[in-house]
Amino acid sequence: MTPTLPAPPADPTTHAMLQITGLNVYYGESHILRDVDLTVPQGKMVCLIGRNGVGKTTLLKSVIGLLKPRSGRILFDQELITAKSPDQRARLGIGYVPQGREIIPRLTVKENLLLGLEARPQRARQQTIPPEIFQLFPVLETMLGRMGGDLSGGQQQQLAIARALMGNPRLLVLDEPTEGIQPSIILEIEAAVRRIIETTGISVLLVEQHLHFVRQADWYYAMQKGGIVASGPTDGLSQEVIQKFLAV
């Protein structure tokens, strides 16, 4: 019998920016996501943890519209988006930074950043980079003319997050942003993400294995075999849960 899992505590000053209910996703006839329920409150960071192959990236791709669920509902800011395309979701305010970053190596840093404007409505696309981007990631300002492919992994990750922010998202979806990055840059990215939330009220849904980053989140959900099997506030993460869902 599956236990009833707690949802993030209600806050009268916020509402659910993302609410997933009963989500089932298949690859062909392989049942990958099984009755997933998940909530990301406005202005909060929620971290999805679990070993490789349990469905975390599949869930993120379902949120941004790259995969279509067989059943279930996805609400974004109380609007049903289950049938909407990825570009429609981006224009509603969902920004996505995929695993592996996927910046365009033969474009400059500036050109990569300006591509992020495509997620904005046409009328809001001003070909300028807000100063807040460089306050979050100062290194990018010194590298505007450099090719994206010439940046280090950590710098590319900062560029990928900054590019997503150029679209003015209300929900930022990050898939393992610290993968393959040196520890000092991990701390910079953690600090930037927390600052984004605190200064803009953006909500964040994060897939992460790095424990220190996981603990920056307000709430966690643990996945196993395509389903949510545990959840709670990250300040209550037990050693048992850490060993079960984060240990390599």
Sequence and secondary structure as in RCSB ss.txt:
>XXXX:A:sequence
MTPTLPAPPADPTTHAMLQITGLNVYYGESHILRDVDLTVPQGKMVCLIGRNGVGKTTLLKSVIGLLKPRSGRIL
FDQELITAKSPDQRARLGIGYVPQGREIIPRLTVKENLLLGLEARPQRARQQTIPPEIFQLFPVLETMLGRMGGD
LSGGQQQQLAIARALMGNPRLLVLDEPTEGIQPSIILEIEAAVRRIIETTGISVLLVEQHLHFVRQADWYYAMQK
GGIVASGPTDGLSQEVIQKFLAV
>XXXX:A:secstr
           TT  EEEEEEEEEEEETTEEEEEEEEEEEETT EEEEE  TTSSHHHHHHHHHTSS  SEEEEE
ETTEE TT  HHHHHHHTEEEE TT    TTSBHHHHHHHGGGGS GGG  S   HHHHHH HHHHTTTTSBGGG
S HHHHHHHHHHHHHTT  SEEEEE TTTT  HHHHHHHHHHHHHHHHHH  EEEEE   HHHHTTSSEEEEEET
TEEEEEEEGGG  HHHHHHHT  
